Amino acid sequence: MIFRKEKNFTVSEMIRMEEELKCSALYTLGLNADDKDLFAKLQLEVEYVDDMDDDNEAELLPADDGRHLGLIRLRRELEKYRFAYIHEIMHFIFDVGYGKKVTETFARKRKGKTNSYDEQKINYKAAAYIMPYSQILQALQEYDDSVPKMDELKFVRGLQKRYEQSETAVIRRIREVRSLKKYGYC
């Protein structure tokens, strides 16, 4: 699972994180999770490696070259998956600060090994950035209004394909967005 196993975030915690994300440089600069130049725009270097601590799958660390603000290292097998590097970008934006040099190392543990509350918040923001609230809300509205009722599995599979995320991540995001909407979040 990519989120806390013990319990889900409260709605007020989710709203706070959604608002932090909306106010971040990612949104104010119009940077999209699908942007192929996202790293360059953030002045980050990316490196895919075969050798990394067994429990880590990605890390953000200081850059040695003087041209970049930080270095994101990822396991080579994650090259085609966005979540791991978006997670590190969330550390850059929220823990380091947009435009600042990375001075400490942030590591993402392998799936299922994340137990820190702060890491879970970064995971939430990464998923929310990849699958924006407004887009998921719109997709849910189309699903809810469909006549005849759209097949639930096809709907989830369509979101998986659109956002390149696992079924678990998509279903969790659907639940989060439904909770936020029920609470009146816009």
C-alpha positions as CSV (number, residue, x, y, z in Angstrom):
1,M,0.0,0.0,0.0
2,I,1.2,3.5,-0.7
3,F,-0.6,5.0,2.3
4,R,-0.7,4.5,6.1
5,K,-2.0,1.0,7.0
6,E,-3.1,1.9,10.5
7,K,-5.8,4.4,9.4
8,N,-6.6,6.9,6.6
9,F,-6.0,10.6,6.9
10,T,-8.9,12.6,8.3
11,V,-10.8,14.8,5.9
12,S,-9.3,17.9,7.5
13,E,-5.8,16.5,7.0
14,M,-6.6,15.8,3.3
15,I,-8.0,19.3,2.8
16,R,-4.9,20.8,4.3
17,M,-2.6,18.7,2.0
18,E,-4.8,19.5,-1.1
19,E,-4.5,23.2,-0.3
20,E,-0.8,23.0,0.3
21,L,-0.4,21.3,-3.1
22,K,-2.6,24.0,-4.8
23,C,-0.5,26.8,-3.3
24,S,2.8,25.1,-4.2
25,A,5.2,26.2,-7.0
26,L,4.0,23.1,-9.0
27,Y,0.6,24.7,-9.4
28,T,1.5,28.4,-9.4
29,L,4.1,27.7,-12.2
30,G,1.7,25.5,-14.1
31,L,4.0,22.4,-13.8
32,N,2.1,19.2,-14.7
33,A,3.0,15.7,-13.5
34,D,3.0,14.6,-17.1
35,D,5.5,17.2,-18.2
36,K,8.5,15.4,-19.7
37,D,10.7,18.4,-18.8
38,L,9.5,18.6,-15.2
39,F,13.0,17.7,-13.8
40,A,14.7,20.3,-15.9
41,K,12.2,23.0,-15.0
42,L,12.9,22.3,-11.3
43,Q,16.6,22.2,-12.0
44,L,16.9,18.6,-10.7
45,E,19.1,15.8,-12.2
46,V,17.7,12.3,-12.5
47,E,19.8,9.1,-12.3
48,Y,18.6,5.5,-12.6
49,V,20.8,3.1,-10.8
50,D,21.1,-0.7,-10.1
51,D,22.7,-0.4,-6.7
52,M,20.7,1.2,-3.9
53,D,20.0,0.3,-0.2
54,D,17.7,-2.8,-0.2
55,D,14.8,-0.9,1.4
56,N,15.0,2.2,-0.7
57,E,13.6,2.6,-4.1
58,A,14.3,6.3,-4.6
59,E,16.1,9.2,-3.0
60,L,16.5,13.0,-3.3
61,L,20.0,14.2,-2.4
62,P,22.4,17.1,-2.9
63,A,23.8,17.4,-6.5
64,D,27.5,17.4,-7.0
65,D,27.7,19.2,-10.3
66,G,26.8,22.8,-9.4
67,R,24.3,23.0,-12.3
68,H,21.4,21.3,-10.5
69,L,19.7,22.0,-7.2
70,G,19.4,18.3,-6.4
71,L,19.7,14.8,-7.6
72,I,17.0,12.2,-7.7
73,R,18.2,8.6,-7.8
74,L,15.8,5.8,-8.6
75,R,16.1,2.1,-9.0
76,R,16.3,1.3,-12.7
77,E,13.2,-0.8,-12.6
78,L,11.2,2.3,-11.7
79,E,12.1,4.2,-14.8
80,K,8.7,3.8,-16.3
81,Y,6.7,4.5,-13.1
82,R,6.0,8.1,-12.1
83,F,5.1,7.7,-8.4
84,A,8.7,7.2,-7.1
85,Y,10.1,10.3,-8.8
86,I,7.0,12.4,-8.1
87,H,7.4,11.5,-4.4
88,E,11.0,12.9,-4.5
89,I,9.8,16.0,-6.3
90,M,7.3,16.5,-3.4
91,H,10.2,16.3,-1.0
92,F,12.0,19.0,-3.1
93,I,8.9,21.3,-3.1
94,F,7.7,20.8,0.4
95,D,10.8,19.9,2.5
96,V,13.6,21.7,0.6
97,G,11.6,24.5,-1.1
98,Y,11.3,25.4,-4.8
99,G,14.5,27.0,-6.1
100,K,16.6,26.0,-3.1
101,K,19.5,23.6,-3.1
102,V,19.0,20.2,-1.6
103,T,21.2,19.9,1.5
104,E,20.0,16.6,3.0
105,T,18.9,13.2,1.7
106,F,15.3,12.1,1.5
107,A,14.7,8.4,0.8
108,R,11.6,6.6,-0.4
109,K,11.2,3.1,1.0
110,R,10.0,0.2,-1.0
111,K,6.2,-0.3,-1.3
112,G,4.8,-1.3,2.0
113,K,7.8,-0.1,4.1
114,T,6.7,3.5,4.6
115,N,5.8,4.0,8.2
116,S,6.6,7.7,8.9
117,Y,3.7,10.1,9.1
118,D,5.6,12.7,7.2
119,E,6.4,10.2,4.4
120,Q,2.7,9.3,4.2
121,K,1.9,13.0,3.7
122,I,4.4,13.1,0.9
123,N,2.8,10.0,-0.6
124,Y,-0.6,11.6,-0.4
125,K,0.6,14.8,-2.1
126,A,2.4,12.7,-4.8
127,A,-0.8,10.8,-5.6
128,A,-2.9,14.0,-5.5
129,Y,-0.5,15.7,-7.9
130,I,-0.6,12.7,-10.3
131,M,-4.4,12.3,-10.0
132,P,-5.6,15.9,-9.4
133,Y,-8.8,16.3,-7.3
134,S,-10.7,18.2,-10.0
135,Q,-9.9,15.6,-12.7
136,I,-10.9,12.7,-10.5
137,L,-14.0,14.6,-9.4
138,Q,-15.0,15.2,-13.0
139,A,-14.5,11.5,-13.9
140,L,-16.6,10.4,-10.9
141,Q,-19.4,12.8,-11.9
142,E,-19.4,11.2,-15.4
143,Y,-19.4,7.8,-13.9
144,D,-22.2,8.6,-11.4
145,D,-24.3,10.2,-14.2
146,S,-23.8,7.5,-16.8
147,V,-26.8,5.8,-18.2
148,P,-26.7,2.8,-18.5
149,K,-24.3,2.7,-15.5
150,M,-20.7,2.5,-16.7
151,D,-18.9,-0.7,-15.7
152,E,-17.0,-0.1,-12.5
153,L,-14.0,-2.2,-13.4
154,K,-13.7,-0.5,-16.8
155,F,-13.9,2.9,-15.1
156,V,-11.1,2.0,-12.7
157,R,-9.0,0.5,-15.4
158,G,-9.5,3.6,-17.5
159,L,-8.2,5.8,-14.7
160,Q,-5.3,3.4,-14.1
161,K,-4.3,3.7,-17.8
162,R,-4.8,7.5,-17.9
163,Y,-2.7,8.1,-14.7
164,E,-0.4,5.1,-15.0
165,Q,-1.2,4.0,-11.5
166,S,-2.0,0.8,-9.7
167,E,-5.6,-0.3,-9.0
168,T,-4.9,0.2,-5.3
169,A,-3.7,3.8,-5.8
170,V,-6.7,4.7,-8.1
171,I,-9.3,3.2,-5.7
172,R,-7.7,5.0,-2.8
173,R,-7.8,8.3,-4.7
174,I,-11.4,7.8,-5.6
175,R,-12.3,7.2,-2.0
176,E,-10.3,10.3,-1.0
177,V,-12.0,12.5,-3.6
178,R,-15.4,11.2,-2.6
179,S,-14.7,11.9,1.1
180,L,-13.5,15.5,0.2
181,K,-16.6,16.1,-2.0
182,K,-19.0,14.8,0.7
183,Y,-17.3,17.2,3.2
184,G,-18.0,20.1,0.7
185,Y,-14.4,20.6,-0.5
186,C,-14.2,22.3,-3.9
